[in-house]
Every structure is written in C-alpha cells, then in structure tokens.
C-alpha cells in the first residue's frame, strides 16, 4: 500500500512540474485547490466509514471550501450564499468569453469558435495564443481587446515582445454599439433587477481588481464603468 502511495506522489509531482512549465501560476494554484479538495473529501469519506466523524466533518468542510459550492450543488440557503460569494463577471465577443472572479480578480477565458474552440485560455501556450490573436484580428475585432487584457495579466511585457511581428501598441479595437442591459448585468455579475446598492458594490469590487493602477487594463475598466452607467440610468 505504501508503494502505491509513493508512486501516486511521484506521479503527482511530475504532473505539477509539467503543468508549471506551460501555464500561469494563478491557473496552477486553482488546479492545486481542486486536487486538495478532492483528496480532502476522499479522506473524509474514509474517516467517516471508520467512525471518525469529527475528523470527517473537518476534512469534508475543507474539501467543500476548496472545490466551491458549485461542485456540491447544494440547495436552499447554500445556493443564496453561493450567489453572494461566488460572483463572476462575463464579457463576450463573437470568439471569446472572458470571466472575472470578483473575489480573486482572476481573469479566465473560453474560446467559442475557431481553431481553438472549447479551449480555456489558460490551457493555451504562447504560440497558440499568438495564433488565436491573429484569428481575432481577422474575424473578431471586438475580441482582440479581451484577449489583450488576458495577455497583459498573464505575460508581462508581451506587447514589447510581439512588436516585431505586429504593432499592438498602436492598434485600436474600439467597442462599437450600445451596451444592452443584459450585457451590463453579465459584466457586473449581477442578476436582472439588481438594486442601486448592488450595482455600485459590484462596480467598486471590480474596479479594485481591474483598474490600471491595480494591475488591470484600461479596456476592462472602461467596460465595467459603462455597465454601471447603463444599469444606473434606469434608476434615475
């Protein structure tokens, strides 16, 4: 049995080392949290079977926290607690949907169409992201600033490195069109009908994470500001 544990530990360390070389530290930390949660829940089940209810509850609680309430699909008041604490913002273009975790400020994205459809941005290496950037430039101009915002947070200095291939610093991809209320709710991570206080609170939370002075990007901050104005206008 100890030999099996040793083999499992070596395999886990090998996987972590390989993952570290191809992804950013925030995505790796999220993966480690999931692994720890699953391990804790498994240990809780074993302890419960052996009669160690106290330790089982302790480890089970940690596993639930690590995995998040979505993984447990808890009903009733736990659902309301999840909505209050596990809020995400979503900004979407034709090719990319970005997600922003209000609690951590982590920015993640999913490719909707194209050669990398269905892939998470954190799973793409720099070469693949460069190809995706070219696809967006040709097919989805509104997706370019979303991808640039992600790259700014994941690869500091990527614009300077890419200057030899393209002038990313002078290229502009302004958002066109009027933001709808549904889009504004998604950007602020709110349910339709949110109160003025909820709108302002969501805006403040996001700006603390996305303002350029806090390591964010001007584009995302501008979209958050626009979403606030769209939703507050209906209360005036």
N, C-alpha and C positions, 0 to 999 in steps of 0.2 A: 504493500500500500504506500509506504514512504517513497518507494522508487517511482510510483505513478505520480505522486505529488511533486517529486523533483523534476520529472520530465515535463509536467504541466507548467511548472515555474519557469524552466528554461525556455519552453515554447512561448510563454507569455512575454518574457524579457526580450526574446528575439523579435516578436511581433511589435513590441513597443519601440525597440530601436529602429526597426524598419519604418514604422509609422512616423517616427520623429523626423526622419530624413526627408519625408515627402509631404508633410503637412505643417500647418502653423501650430504654435503652442496652445492657442485657445481651443482649437478643434481637438487636439490631443488630450487636453485637460477634460474636455467634455466626454471623450471616449473613456478615459480612465474613471470618470464618475459613474458612467453606466456600468462598466465592469465591476467596480466596487459595489454598486447597488445590487447587481445580480448575485454576486458572491455573498453579500450580507443576507439576502433573502433566502438563498440556499442553505446557509448556515443556520438561519432562524428556523427553517423547517426541520432540520436535523435535531436541533436543540429541543424543539417542541415535542418531537417524537420521543425523545429521551427524558421528557418530563421537566426540562429546564425552562419553564415558561417565562421566568423573569428575564433570562438572557435572550430568549427567543423574541420577546417583545422589544427589547432594546435593539437587537440587531435588525429586526423587522422594521422598526421605526427609522433606523438609519438607511436601510435599503429603500424604503418608500421615499425618503427625502432625496436620496441620490438619483433615483430613477425619475422622480417627478410624479405628480398626481395623475398626469395623463396615462402613464404606464399602468396604473392601478385602476383607472376608470371608476373612481369612487363616486357614488351618487350623493344626492341631498346637499347638506350644508358643506360637504367637502368640495362639491362642484363650485359652489359660490366662493369658497376660499381659493380655489384654483384660479378662478377668473380674476380675483383681486390681486393675486401674487404672481401668476404665470402669464403676464400680458406680453403680447408680441405685436409689433407693427409690421405691416406689409406694404411694399411699394412694387408695382408690377409694370412691366413693359411687354411688348409682344414676345420677346425671347427670354426674359429673365424675371423672376420674382425674388425680391430681397426680403429678408426677415430680420427684424431688430429686436433683441431681447431687452425689455425695459429694465430688468433687474441688473443685468451684467453689461449691457451695451454691446454685446457680441453681434456682429453683422454676418449673416449667412445668406446664401442664395441658391436657387434651383434653376437650372436651365430648362426652359419649357419646350423649345423646338430647336431643330438644327442637328448638327453632328454630335452634340453632347447632350441631347435631350434626356431629361430624367436624372442627370448627374448633379450632385451638390458641388458648389464652387470649391469648397474645402478639399474635395477629392481630386481636383484637377492640379496637375503640375504646372510650372510656369510656361512651358511650351504650349500646353493645351489651352491655358488661359489666353495666351497670345493669339492663338487661332480663333478662340471664341471672340476676342476683341475685334479681330478683322471681320468676323461674321456679323457682329453687331454693327460695326461701322457701315457695312454694305446693306444690311437688311433691317436693322432696328436702331436708328439713331437715338431714340429715347432710352434704349437700354445701355448705351455707351456710358453716360454719367453714373448709372447704377454700378456698372462693372468697375469704372474708375474709382468710385467710392470704396468698393470692396478691396481693390488692389492697393489703394492708399493705406488701408488699415492693416493689410496682410504683408505687403512688401514695401517697406520704407525706401524711398528713392527709386522706385521702379520707373517713374517718368523720365528721370535722367538717363537711366539705363536703356530705355526704349527710344531715346531721342534720335539715335542713329537710324532707326527704321521708320519712325513716324514722328511728327511734331505734335505730341499730345498736349503740350503746354499752351499752344495757341488755338488748338481745335476746340470749337464750342458746339455743344449739342443742347441747345436750349429746349426746355419743355414747352410744347405747344398745346393749345387747347385749354379749356376751362376745367378745373378740377371739380368733379362731382362730389356730392355729399357722401356717397358710398366709398369713394376713394379716400376722402378725408378721414372717415371713420376707420378705415383699414390702416392708414398711415399712422394715426394716433393710437391704434389698438383698442378702439372703443366700440361698444355696441350702439346701434342706432337709438337715438333718443337720449343720449348721454347728457348730463346736466352741465351747466357752465363751469361749475367747480371741477367736475371730472375732466372736462376738456382742458382747462388750464393746468390741472395737475399733470395730466398726461403730457402736455406740451413742455412743462418745466422738466419733467423726468427725462424726456428725450433730448432736450437741448443740453442738459448736463452731460449727456453721453456723446452727442453728435456735433456740438458746436466746434468750429475750427480751433478755438482756443483750448479745447479739451481733447484734441486729437481727432476730431471728427472732420467732416468735409462741408464746404460751403453749399454744395448741391443738396445734400440730405437735409441740412439745416433749413435751407430755403423751402424745401418741400414740406417740412414739419410746420414752419411758420405759415405757409399757405393753407395747410389743412386746418390749423387753428382758426384762421380768419374766415374760412368757408363755413365752419361749424358755428362760430360765434355770431356770424352775420344773421343767422336765423333766430337768434335770441334778442336782437336789437329791435 
